[in-house]
């Protein structure tokens, strides 16, 4: 099955700086890569996703890049704000209805 | 439109007790999932369903059973709870359009403590 590894497990950044989280996957058939944000005491919420037919996608301060050859994808958050503090999960799917999740990255934005 | 809701929010059980967690979605999604979340391990799939009346095993199915009698509901049962089942349980639902996996929407979670 699919194996998704996520790094780093914790990330502390100064407000206004950028944050980057990287994930690698094992199944070359994977073609859908969502990112979820989980705030304390809540369920994960989709923040951005990318499919295998594009290399980059951007939504305001958030961007995701995908390198299918190397089987890795990354989340980039620019101009970080205190409300960006949360746990972020990457995931991968090969179109069989199931997502395989990374272990999560706890992001802390210091004021 | 409530999205995905879960009942109960919190539960404390003694070892050997049974209980059922209820998940409901009002988005008419075909697919529903149960995950457990443990520290440092992300979300692991317990069971899932690709339509009313269907269920399938996920990554960590042992000790759990599920049923999908109605399209909008997905029940997770623990027949004989064990301390190892202490976790946060999330339900999710999604749809597929044109053969493509669509977004999974998650509920708020059920926090279960087994003593």
HADDOCK unambig.tbl for C-alpha pairs under 7 A between the chains (distance, minus, plus):
assign (segid A and resid 42 and name CA) (segid B and resid 108 and name CA) 5.08 0.50 0.50
assign (segid A and resid 42 and name CA) (segid B and resid 109 and name CA) 6.85 0.50 0.50
assign (segid A and resid 43 and name CA) (segid B and resid 106 and name CA) 5.73 0.50 0.50
assign (segid A and resid 43 and name CA) (segid B and resid 107 and name CA) 5.66 0.50 0.50
assign (segid A and resid 43 and name CA) (segid B and resid 108 and name CA) 4.46 0.50 0.50
assign (segid A and resid 43 and name CA) (segid B and resid 109 and name CA) 5.97 0.50 0.50
assign (segid A and resid 44 and name CA) (segid B and resid 106 and name CA) 6.08 0.50 0.50
assign (segid A and resid 45 and name CA) (segid B and resid 106 and name CA) 6.82 0.50 0.50
assign (segid A and resid 95 and name CA) (segid B and resid 100 and name CA) 6.47 0.50 0.50
assign (segid A and resid 95 and name CA) (segid B and resid 101 and name CA) 5.65 0.50 0.50
assign (segid A and resid 97 and name CA) (segid B and resid 101 and name CA) 6.00 0.50 0.50
assign (segid A and resid 101 and name CA) (segid B and resid 42 and name CA) 6.16 0.50 0.50
assign (segid A and resid 101 and name CA) (segid B and resid 43 and name CA) 6.02 0.50 0.50
assign (segid A and resid 102 and name CA) (segid B and resid 42 and name CA) 5.83 0.50 0.50
assign (segid A and resid 103 and name CA) (segid B and resid 40 and name CA) 5.69 0.50 0.50
assign (segid A and resid 103 and name CA) (segid B and resid 41 and name CA) 4.78 0.50 0.50
assign (segid A and resid 103 and name CA) (segid B and resid 42 and name CA) 3.92 0.50 0.50
assign (segid A and resid 104 and name CA) (segid B and resid 42 and name CA) 5.70 0.50 0.50
